[in-house]
């Protein structure tokens, strides 16, 4: 299977370890040091941020922006301890991660300074400028533009740049894996900013909550051509009579805002603006218990979306608690795993009995292949089954396949083949969409192999489809029909 070229900045960032971006030993001060002395340290060291260390623990971060906004603009007494203006709960990154992961962290959360940890020890600091040296037109810059917006109209204009960015990524043969993470990170940023603007208008949330991405956004596999899949997990302190109106309005503003930005409303209504998907944690526990204990067709359809949950904004522990319980319950339920396996066999690859590509006949999409429903989705469904059979918390398809190989659910070779096939098929889909957009058409998932592919590429497309069929057949043998 042909491997994607990796000449673009985002791909280079994947291969660039965070440790290589660290330029100096970490500079830190005591939380008790005065604001004035901390500022003098920053000036002497020529740095734009300083970490607050207490004992061996990182307890805060102060940037030059904090000095401007929290001290100078507020005429704050500079003899007060620097801890008074520090950001707490600082987001960090492990030294073993890639620069690409640092980029995503900055883009999602609109931050420009990230301390680097080796275990629990602070070993350095990287900034958006460090990453910009490797990638001048990155998701960090667009993410920053998103967080600068104060009105929906501005977010709509900023979101229009995502399609352009995706086109550029396709033109430079960025891997589909990297592209999915970049686009999903920007959708996260849009979602977060919409929530912030809604809270600024409606007032603080009356109880804690977690906004959660599901579906392709949850898996970090989103493209610019996508609908919404999201939900709200509310604290069990939620009272419908007291708090219902607030969260109903919050969810509507965010979902409608995302729709205005090009992420159309989910046709099945699987969004936080739907009452059923805006519930307290205890209710979500009941949902998943019922879906897993009684895996009927509707339950499997819902779990196909909501088993791919990923936290975006609010209280992450609400999501963490639910996911841990769902994984434990699912991996120990043979009937549910059998049903999940059966669901992974529903969408067969488009091959005829001779092993040739079977194109759609008639209608608007005559002579094409649906690259989503009959190419990438079957692999996504297989990976979801493998992950839950392995008891893995992974959500991304590639990471699920890697976890399945590590646990022995599939062999390393099978996982590697499926990862390569998934990357190839997703890459075709992205190239197809970029081509349509560049020609002034709306993006879709219907590829014409005769018009858009060479003989060489069609051969690899058939190989990818045959691999899917082989893995589905192996799964079908593991689960007798009467169990599915």
N, C-alpha and C positions, 0 to 999 in steps of 0.2 A: 504494500500500500504506500503511495507516495507520501513523503513527509513534507509538512508545510515549511516554507522558507522562513527564516528568522532574522530578517535584516532590519526590522523596525525597532524603535526605541522600547516599546512595551515588551517585546520578546527579549531584548537585551536585558531588561530589568528582571525578567524571570531568572535569567542565568547569573545575575549580579547579586552576590550575597550582601546582606545588610552590613556585615562586618567590614566589607571593603569600602563602605561609605563613611565610616568613622574616621575623622581626621585628627582627633586629639583626645587626650584623656579627659574624662568627664569633669566638669567644673561644678562644684556644689558649695552651698553655704548652709549654716545652721538656720532653722526656722526662727530663732530668737534674734538673729542679726537685724539691724535696722534697715528700713527701706533704702536710706541714703547709702549705707555701706554696701548693701547688695548691688545698688546701681553702680557704685564705684568699682566693684569687682567686675561687673559686666563690661564697664568701659576699659578697665585695665587689660582684661582678657580678650577684648574685641569680640564679644559674643552677643547674640540676640536673645539668649535665654539662660537661666541658671536654675539648677535643680536644688530642692530643699531636701537634705538628708538628715534623718534623726536616727542615731545608732547606725544600723546598716540599711535602714529602710528608706525608700523614696516616698516622701510624704506630700510633695507639692512641686509646682513648676511656676516660675515667673518669667514672663517674656517682656520684650521692650514695649509691646502693645499694652501689657498690663500697667507698666509704668506710665504710659501716655493716658490710657483711659481710666485707670483706677486711682492714680495718684495726681498727675498734673491737672487733668480735667476736673477732678473733684477737690482739688486743693487739699489733699490729704497730708497730714503731718508726716514728714519723712523720717521722724524719729520713732515711729511705730514699728513693731516687728514686721519683717517682710512676709511672714506667714499670713498677715491680714489681707494681703492682695494676691496670694497664691491661688492657682487652680489646684483643687484637690481631685482625687480619683483619676490621676493622670493615666492616659492611655499609653501603653508601652508595646514594644515588639521584641521578640526573642532574637538573639544574635544569629541563630541558625536559619531564620527566615530569609526570603529573598527581598530585594528592593521593590519588586512588584507588589508584594504584600504591604510594604510600607506605603506605597503609592495609594493602594486601595483604602488603607486606614485613614490616610489624610483626606482623600476625596470624599469618603463617606461621612466623616465627622468634621470636616472643615477645620482641620488643625494643621499647623505648619512646623511643629517641633515634636519629635517622638523620641523619648529616652529608650536606649537599647539595653536589654538585660541579658546576662549570662546566668541562667538560673534565677536567683533573686538579687544578684549583684548588678548594680548599674555600671556599665562599661563604656558608655558613650551617649552621644546625642546625634541624631540626623535631622535635617531640615528639608523643607520642600525645595530649597535652593540646591541642596545636594542631589536630589532626584532630577531637578530641572537640567542639571549638567548632562544627564544621560538622555533626557526626553523633554524637549522644549515645548511640545504642544500636547500635554498629557491630560489625563482625567483630573489631576490635581487642579490645573488651571480652570477647567470647566466646572469642577466641583466648587471652587472658590467663587466663580461667577454666580452659581446657583445660590449660594448662601448670602451673597450680597443683595439679593432681590428682596424688596419689601412689599411687592404686589404680585398678584397672580399673573398679570400681563407680562411682567418681567420674567417670571418663571417659564411662561410659554415660549418667550423668545429664546431664553437660554436652552430650553429643552430641544428646540429645533436644531441646535448644534450637535446633538447626540448622533443624529443620522449622518451628519457630515463627518463626525469623528469615526463612526462605524465604517463609512465608505473609505476613509483614509486607512483604517486598519486593514480592511480587505485588500486595498490596493498594494499595501506593503506586506501582504501575506502573513499578518499577525495570526497566531494560532487561534482557533475557535475557542479554546479553553481560556486564553487571556482575554479575548474580546468579550466573552460572556461575563467574566468578572468585572471588566471595565464598565460595560453597559449597565449591569446590575448595581454596581457601586453608585453610578450616577442616578439611577432610579431611586436608590436608597436616599441619596442626597436630596432629590426632589421631594420625596415623601417626608423626610425629616423637616425640610424647610416649610412645607405646607402645614405640618403639625405645629411647628413653632409659631407660624403666623396665625394659625387658628387659636392657639393658646393665648397669644398676645391679645387677640380680639375678644375671646370668650372668657378669659381669666384662667387661672391655674386649674388643672384637673381636680375634681373633688375627691377622687380616690386614685391610687396608682394603677398604671396599666402598661401593657406592652403592645406596641404595634408590630405585627408579624407579617413578613412576606411569605407567600406560598408559591407553589407551581414553579415556573422557570426562574422567576426572580429569587425565590427561596433557594433554588439549586445553584444560583450564580451562573445561569445559562441563558439569560435574557438577551433578546435582540431588539433592535429599534422597532421591529414589527411584533407587537405583543399586546395582549390584553392584561387586565389586572387580576391578580389572585392575592388577597390579603385578608387579614382578620384582626380582631382586637381580643386580647386576653385581659380581663379586668381583675382587679383584686377582689377577694371574697368579701371585702367591706362594701362592695357595690350594692346599692339599693335602687331598684328600678324607679320607684316613686320619687326618690330624691335626686338621683343622678342620671336617669334615663335620657332626659332631654339634652343634657350637656354632651353626652357621648354620641347621641344620635346626630347632633349638629356637627360635632367634631369629625365624625366618620364621613358624613356627607360632604363636608368641605374638602376633605383630603381626596376622597374618591372622585368627586367631580373635578377637583383641581388636576388630578392625574389624567383624567379623561381629556381635559382641555390641553394638556401637555402631550397628548397623542397616545396615551395608554387607555384604550377603550374599555368601557365597563365590561366586566365578565358576562358573557351571554347567559351563563348559569347562575349569575348573582352571587358568586362566591367571593364576596367582598365585605369589608367591615361595615359598610353602610346597610347591609342586610341584617335584620335583627338577629337571625339565628347565628350569625358569625361574629357577633359582638356580645360576648358573654363572660361571666366571671370564671375563674379557674376551676371551681368545683363543677360547673356545668360542662366545661371542656373535658374534664375527666370522665364525666358520664358519657359524653359523645364517644370518646375513643374506646371506652369500655364496651359500649354497645356495638360499635363498628367491628371491634376485634372479636368479641364473643359471638356475634351474629353477622358474619361477613357476607351479607346478601349483595346483589348487584349494585344497588344504590349506595350501600356502605363502601363498596370497593371503588366506586366512582369518586366518592368524597375523599376517601383515604388517598387516592391517586393524587389529589391536590394537597390535602392537609397533612400527609405524612412527610411533606417536604417543607417543614416550617423552619424559618430562620428569623431571629430577632433583628429588628431594625431600630426601634426607638422606645424609650421608656424604661421599664424595669426588666432587665434581662433574666432575673431569677424566676420570673413567672413562666417564661418559656423553658428555661433549663429544667425546672421541676417537672413540667408536663412531658417534655421529650424523654427524660430519663424513665419516667413511669411507662410511657408508651412503648419504648424500646424493650424494656424488661417484660412487659405483658405480651408483646407481639412475638418475641423470639421463643417463648415457652408455649405458644398456642399453635399446635400442629394444623388444626382446621383453618386458622387464619392464614398461616403460611401457605397451605395448599391453595386457598382461594387467591392469595396474592400471586402465587405461581401461575394459576390459571389466568389471571388478569394479564400476566406477561406474555401469554400465548394468543391473546385475542387478535392483535394486529400483526398479521403475517407479512413478511417482505414481499414486494411485488415481483414475483418470479413465476413463470409458467412451468409446466411439467417438463419442459426441455431445459430448464435452468436459465432461460432468457428473460430479460426485463419485460414485465407485463405492464404496459402503459394504460392510462385511463382512456376509455373509449366513449366518445360522444360528450356532449355538453360543453360548457365553457372551457374546461381544462383538458380537452381531447389531446391525446398524444403526450401527456406529461406524467410525471411521478410526483406524489405529495411527499416532499422531503421531510416534512414534520411527522405526519401521522403514520407513515409507512416506512420510515427510515430511522429518524432519531428517537422517536417515542418508544419503539420496541426495545431499544437498548436502554433507555431510561427506565422502562418498566422492569427489565431484567435486573438492572443494577439496584433498583429499589427492593426487589425481592431478595437479592443476595445480601444487601446491607442488613435487612431486618432478620434474615436467617442467621447472620453472623453476630447480631446484637450490636452493630456498629452505629454510632451517632452521626456518621457522615451523611451529608445531604447532597453534595455535588456528585454528579454521575461518575466522573473520573475517580474521585476520592472514594466513592462507594465500591467501585471495581477494585481499586487498590486494596481497600480494607477486606474485601471478599477473598482476594488472593492470600493475604496475610493470615486470614482465619482458616483457610483451606476449603471454603465453600466452592471456589473454582480454583483451577491451577493458575500458576503465574503466567503461563503461556496463553491460556484462555483469556485471562484478564487483560493482558497486553494486547492481544488481537482485538478485543472489543474496544479498548481505549483507542487504538489506532483507527478502527472502523468509525467510531463515534466522532473522532476528530476530523476524519476525512469527510463524513457526511455533513457535519455541522459546517465545515469549511465550504463545501459546495453550496449549502443553503445561504451562507453569508455572502459568497461571491455572486450568487444568483440575485439576491436582494439588492446588493450594491449596484449590479448592472441595471436592474429595473429602475432604481431611484435615479441613477445617472442619466437614464433615457427619459426621465420625467413621468414615470409610471409609479403606481403604488406598489410597495413591496408585497410579495406573497411567497408561498412555499412550493409552487408548482414548476418544476424544472422540466424542460424539454431536452432529453438527452441527445436527440439527433441534432438539434440546433445549437446547443450550448456546450457540448462536450466533444472531445476528440475520441477516437477509437480506444486509445490508451486509457483515458479517463473512464470511458464506459466499461472497459474491462475491470477496472478497479471497483467501479460501482457495483457490478455484478458480484465480484468477490465479497464486498462488504455485505450485500444482501444474503449471499449464501452462508456467510458466517453467522448472521442473525438467525437464519433458519436452522443451522446446525445447533446453535446454543438453545434455541427454543425446543428442538427435538430432544436434546439431552434433558432439559427440564421436564418435558412431558413424560419421559421415561421414569424420572424420579418420582413423579406424582401420578399414580393411576387415574384414569379418567373419572372413575366414580368418586374420587376424593376431591376433584376439581369441579 
